[in-house]
Amino acid sequence: MTLPRWSDAQGLAGRLLAALALVVLAGGLTAWLVAGAVGPAVFHDHMIEAGLHEETPAVLHAEEAFRSSSALALTIALSASVLASLAVSLFLTRRIASSLRTLATAATRVASGQFDARVASPRLGSEFEQLAHAFNDMADRLRESDALRQRLLSDVAHEVRTPVAVLNAYLEAVEDGVESLSAETVAVLRDQGARLTRLATDLASVTRAERGDLALVLQSATAAEIVERARAAAQEHYAGRGVVLDVDVESGLPAVTVDVDRIGQVLGNLLENALRHTPAPGRVLVSATRADGEEVCLAVTDTGEGIDPEHLAHIFERFYRVDTARDRHHGGSGIGLAIVRAIVTAHGGSVTASSQGAGTGTRFEVHLPVRSRAHR
């Protein structure tokens, strides 16, 4: 068995082994001193109590024999204990050091962007198991975040590329004299510019909301007030598209403490999404009902295109599109529903979507607590 060199004491294993060795040696030395001081004296007292004289050769020989045998037995026992303790300590320190080196190596790989690094179970107790599980969970989340970041960058680049290409094409055509700066051309340029502006605004909004930097001006409001404001804002747009917009508010609903403008933005995005996917002569219903517990449910239900069930779990992600070509044709930025989820979550609520499939319509439900649980 090779003991670690003194220069290795700078590492955790060397320090731990040195500490354990000192404890074992201190215990052995204490046992040796106590046995040497107490044992012979107790043996001598017993010999006197047995009626033997102190100076007789038999007593002196017996005491010497006791001291020798005790010293020999103690030496053997302590030596065996020290060796066993050092062996066990060395084994444990090496196991701990090996596990920590593995963790350090995996952490270095993750820091360099290799998010596939994982730590095997160290089998050194619940604390080390918890540490390994926590590290692996962290690596999984970092990998998912990195994949989302890459997809986000790709989607942003794609979203920006189309309006920029249209703008460049029209500007070059005007410069070359192929196209005149007519009212129609100006309308196209304004439309593409507005698309870029909307994309930038939406990205800023969802980033602030998901980061927890969304400032909420909380106030008490009734569901009827919230729904009516959303209906009034969207009514003209719906009428122009030939889609009916109805309202149904349950009576006696308790007031909710919300940022009225932000919740108006939530319903506005949901109504815009419903109109985009509900062809005329369709119908969209905005309703408010009491949900289970101390919550109010605001719902937007349409009779439009519907969503296949496998897409429902992803539609609140940034730039996720059930049908890429269809949605881009409809003009959405791809993050309206992500904004909805971020704002509702900031209020301490939840949002869900349900649909029976293509052609069956879609229902979005926003659950808001009556007593505010907003993230401040």
C-alpha positions in Angstrom: 0.0 0.0 0.0 1.5 3.3 -1.1 0.7 6.4 1.0 0.3 9.7 -0.7 3.3 12.0 -0.8 3.3 15.1 1.3 3.2 17.2 -1.9 -0.2 15.7 -2.6 -1.6 17.2 0.6 -2.8 20.2 -1.4 -5.6 18.1 -2.8 -8.7 17.1 -1.0 -7.7 13.4 -0.8 -4.3 14.2 0.8 -5.8 16.6 3.3 -8.6 14.2 4.3 -6.1 11.4 4.6 -3.7 13.5 6.7 -6.6 14.5 9.0 -7.8 11.0 9.5 -4.2 9.8 10.1 -3.8 12.4 12.8 -7.0 11.4 14.5 -6.0 7.7 14.5 -2.5 8.4 15.8 -3.8 10.7 18.5 -6.3 8.0 19.6 -3.6 5.4 19.7 -1.2 7.6 21.7 -3.9 8.4 24.2 -4.8 4.8 24.6 -1.1 3.9 25.1 -0.6 6.5 27.8 -3.8 5.7 29.6 -3.1 2.0 29.6 0.4 2.5 30.7 -0.5 4.7 33.6 -3.7 3.1 34.8 -3.3 -0.7 34.1 -0.2 -1.4 36.2 -1.5 0.6 39.1 -4.8 -1.2 39.2 -3.0 -4.6 38.8 -0.7 -3.7 41.8 -3.7 -2.8 44.0 -5.3 -6.1 43.3 -2.1 -8.0 44.2 -2.0 -6.2 47.5 -5.7 -6.8 48.2 -5.0 -10.5 47.6 -2.6 -10.5 50.6 0.7 -10.5 48.8 3.6 -8.3 49.9 4.7 -5.5 47.6 8.4 -6.4 47.5 8.1 -10.2 47.1 9.7 -11.5 43.9 6.4 -13.1 42.8 4.6 -9.7 43.0 7.4 -7.9 41.1 7.5 -10.6 38.5 3.8 -10.7 38.0 3.6 -6.9 37.7 6.5 -6.9 35.2 4.8 -9.7 33.2 1.5 -7.7 33.2 3.2 -4.6 32.0 5.1 -6.5 29.2 2.0 -8.4 28.0 -0.2 -5.3 28.2 2.4 -3.3 26.2 2.7 -6.1 23.6 -1.0 -6.6 23.2 -1.7 -2.9 23.1 1.1 -2.4 20.5 -0.3 -5.2 18.3 -3.9 -3.9 18.6 -3.0 -0.3 18.0 -0.8 -1.2 15.1 -3.6 -3.2 13.5 -6.1 -0.5 14.2 -3.8 2.2 12.7 -3.2 0.1 9.6 -6.8 -0.7 9.1 -7.9 2.9 9.7 -5.3 4.2 7.2 -6.3 1.6 4.6 -10.0 2.4 5.0 -9.3 6.1 5.0 -7.1 5.8 1.9 -9.8 3.9 0.1 -12.5 6.4 1.0 -10.3 9.4 0.1 -9.4 7.9 -3.2 -13.1 7.2 -4.0 -14.1 10.7 -3.0 -11.2 12.3 -4.9 -12.1 10.2 -8.0 -15.7 11.2 -7.8 -14.8 14.9 -7.4 -12.3 14.7 -10.3 -15.1 13.2 -12.5 -17.4 15.9 -11.5 -14.8 18.6 -12.1 -14.1 17.1 -15.6 -17.7 17.0 -16.4 -18.2 20.6 -15.2 -15.3 21.7 -17.4 -16.9 20.1 -20.4 -20.2 21.8 -19.7 -18.4 25.1 -19.3 -16.9 24.6 -22.7 -20.3 24.0 -24.3 -20.3 20.2 -24.3 -23.7 19.7 -22.6 -23.7 16.0 -23.1 -21.4 15.5 -20.1 -22.9 13.4 -17.4 -21.8 12.1 -13.9 -22.3 8.5 -13.0 -23.6 7.5 -9.6 -20.7 7.7 -7.1 -22.2 5.3 -4.6 -20.8 7.3 -1.7 -24.0 8.2 0.1 -27.1 10.3 -0.4 -25.3 13.6 -0.5 -23.0 12.6 -3.4 -26.0 11.0 -5.1 -28.0 14.2 -4.8 -25.0 16.2 -6.1 -24.7 13.9 -9.1 -28.4 14.1 -9.9 -28.4 17.9 -9.5 -25.4 18.2 -11.9 -27.0 15.9 -14.5 -30.3 17.8 -14.3 -28.4 21.1 -14.7 -26.6 19.7 -17.8 -30.0 18.5 -19.3 -31.5 22.0 -18.8 -28.5 23.7 -20.2 -28.6 21.4 -23.3 -32.3 22.2 -23.8 -31.6 25.9 -23.3 -28.8 25.8 -25.8 -31.0 23.9 -28.3 -33.7 26.5 -27.8 -31.2 29.3 -28.2 -30.0 27.9 -31.5 -33.5 27.4 -32.7 -34.4 30.9 -31.6 -31.5 32.5 -33.5 -32.4 30.5 -36.6 -36.0 31.5 -36.4 -35.2 35.1 -35.8 -32.9 35.1 -38.7 -35.6 33.5 -40.9 -38.3 36.0 -39.7 -36.1 39.0 -40.4 -34.8 37.7 -43.7 -38.2 37.8 -45.5 -39.2 41.4 -44.8 -35.6 42.6 -45.3 -35.5 40.8 -48.7 -38.8 42.4 -49.7 -37.6 45.9 -48.6 -34.3 45.5 -50.5 -36.0 44.2 -53.6 -38.5 47.1 -53.7 -35.8 49.7 -53.0 -33.6 48.3 -55.7 -36.5 48.3 -58.1 -37.3 51.9 -57.3 -33.6 52.9 -57.7 -33.4 51.1 -61.1 -36.6 52.7 -62.3 -38.3 49.4 -62.6 -40.8 50.3 -59.9 -42.2 53.7 -59.1 -42.7 55.0 -55.6 -46.5 54.6 -55.9 -49.0 54.4 -53.0 -49.0 50.6 -53.4 -45.2 50.4 -53.2 -45.2 52.6 -50.1 -47.9 50.4 -48.5 -45.8 47.3 -49.1 -42.7 49.0 -47.6 -44.7 50.2 -44.6 -46.2 46.7 -44.1 -42.7 45.1 -44.0 -41.3 47.8 -41.8 -44.3 47.3 -39.4 -43.6 43.5 -39.4 -40.0 44.1 -38.3 -41.1 46.6 -35.7 -43.7 44.1 -34.3 -41.1 41.3 -34.2 -38.7 43.5 -32.3 -41.4 44.6 -29.8 -42.6 41.1 -29.3 -39.1 39.8 -28.7 -38.4 42.5 -26.1 -41.7 41.9 -24.3 -41.4 38.1 -24.0 -37.7 38.4 -23.0 -38.6 40.8 -20.2 -41.5 38.7 -19.0 -39.6 35.4 -19.0 -36.7 37.1 -17.2 -39.0 38.4 -14.5 -38.4 42.1 -15.3 -42.0 42.7 -16.4 -43.3 45.6 -14.3 -46.9 44.9 -13.3 -49.2 47.7 -12.2 -51.7 45.7 -10.1 -55.3 46.8 -9.5 -58.6 45.3 -8.8 -60.8 44.6 -11.9 -63.8 42.6 -12.8 -63.8 39.9 -15.5 -66.6 41.8 -17.3 -64.5 44.9 -17.5 -61.5 43.0 -18.8 -63.5 41.1 -21.4 -65.4 44.2 -22.6 -62.2 46.1 -23.2 -60.7 43.2 -25.2 -64.0 42.9 -27.3 -64.1 46.7 -28.0 -60.5 46.7 -29.1 -60.9 43.8 -31.5 -64.5 44.3 -32.7 -63.7 46.5 -35.8 -61.0 44.1 -37.0 -63.3 41.1 -36.6 -66.1 42.9 -38.5 -63.7 43.7 -41.3 -62.9 40.0 -41.7 -66.5 38.8 -41.4 -66.0 36.8 -38.2 -68.5 37.1 -35.4 -67.1 38.1 -31.9 -69.3 37.1 -29.0 -69.0 37.7 -25.2 -70.3 35.6 -22.4 -69.5 36.5 -18.8 -70.8 34.6 -15.8 -72.6 36.7 -13.3 -71.3 37.1 -9.7 -67.6 36.6 -10.5 -65.2 37.9 -7.9 -62.8 40.7 -8.9 -59.2 39.8 -9.7 -56.0 41.8 -8.9 -54.1 42.1 -12.2 -52.3 44.5 -14.5 -55.3 45.5 -16.6 -53.2 46.5 -19.6 -51.1 43.4 -19.6 -54.1 41.1 -19.3 -55.7 43.1 -22.1 -52.5 42.3 -24.1 -53.0 38.6 -23.3 -56.6 38.6 -24.6 -55.6 40.8 -27.5 -53.0 38.3 -28.6 -55.4 35.4 -28.1 -58.1 37.2 -30.1 -55.6 38.0 -32.9 -54.5 34.4 -33.0 -58.1 33.2 -33.2 -59.0 35.6 -36.0 -55.9 34.6 -37.9 -57.0 31.0 -37.9 -60.8 31.4 -38.2 -62.0 32.0 -41.7 -65.3 33.8 -42.4 -68.1 33.1 -41.6 -66.6 31.9 -38.3 -67.3 32.7 -34.7 -65.1 33.5 -31.7 -66.3 33.6 -28.1 -64.7 35.4 -25.2 -66.0 34.0 -21.9 -65.3 34.4 -18.2 -66.3 31.8 -15.7 -65.4 30.7 -12.2 -62.8 28.0 -12.2 -62.0 25.4 -9.5 -60.7 27.1 -6.3 -60.1 30.8 -6.0 -59.6 31.4 -9.7 -61.3 33.1 -12.6 -61.1 31.5 -16.1 -60.9 33.8 -19.2 -61.4 31.7 -22.4 -61.1 32.4 -26.1 -62.9 29.7 -28.2 -63.0 29.8 -32.0 -64.5 27.7 -34.7 -61.5 27.8 -36.9 -58.8 25.5 -38.2 -58.0 23.7 -34.9 -54.7 22.1 -33.8 -53.6 18.5 -33.9 -53.1 17.2 -30.3 -49.3 16.5 -30.8 -48.7 20.3 -31.3 -50.6 21.5 -28.2 -47.7 21.0 -25.8 -45.5 23.3 -27.9 -47.6 26.1 -29.2 -46.6 28.5 -26.3 -42.9 28.2 -27.3 -41.2 31.0 -29.2 -41.6 30.7 -33.0 -43.3 27.3 -32.8 -45.6 26.9 -35.7 -48.1 24.2 -36.4 -47.8 24.9 -40.1 -44.9 27.2 -40.9 -46.0 28.2 -44.3 -49.6 28.9 -43.2 -48.6 30.9 -40.2 -46.1 33.1 -42.0 -48.7 33.7 -44.6 -51.1 34.8 -41.9 -48.5 37.3 -40.7 -47.9 36.3 -37.1 -44.6 37.0 -35.4 -44.5 33.5 -33.9 -44.2 34.6 -30.3 -47.6 36.0 -29.5 -48.5 32.9 -27.5 -45.1 32.9 -25.8 -45.9 36.5 -24.6 -49.3 35.2 -23.4 -47.8 32.5 -21.3 -45.1 34.8 -19.9 -47.5 37.5 -18.8 -50.0 35.0 -17.3 -47.2 33.3 -15.4 -46.0 36.6 -14.1 -49.5 37.0 -12.6 -49.3 33.7 -10.8 -51.7 32.1 -13.2 -51.7 29.5 -16.0 -52.7 29.2 -19.6 -53.7 26.1 -21.6 -54.9 25.2 -25.1 -57.2 22.4 -26.2 -58.5 21.2 -29.5 -59.9 18.0 -31.0 -57.8 18.3 -34.1 -57.8 20.0 -37.5 -61.1 21.6 -38.4 -62.6 21.5 -34.9 -61.6 24.9 -33.5 -59.4 25.7 -30.5 -60.0 26.9 -27.0 -57.5 28.9 -24.9 -58.1 29.2 -21.1 -56.3 31.7 -18.9 -56.7 31.0 -15.2 -56.1 33.9 -12.9 -56.0 33.8 -9.1 -58.5 36.0 -7.3 -55.9 36.8 -4.8 -52.8 38.0 -6.6 -49.7 35.7 -6.7 -47.9 37.9 -9.2 -44.1 37.7 -9.3 -42.9 41.1 -8.1 
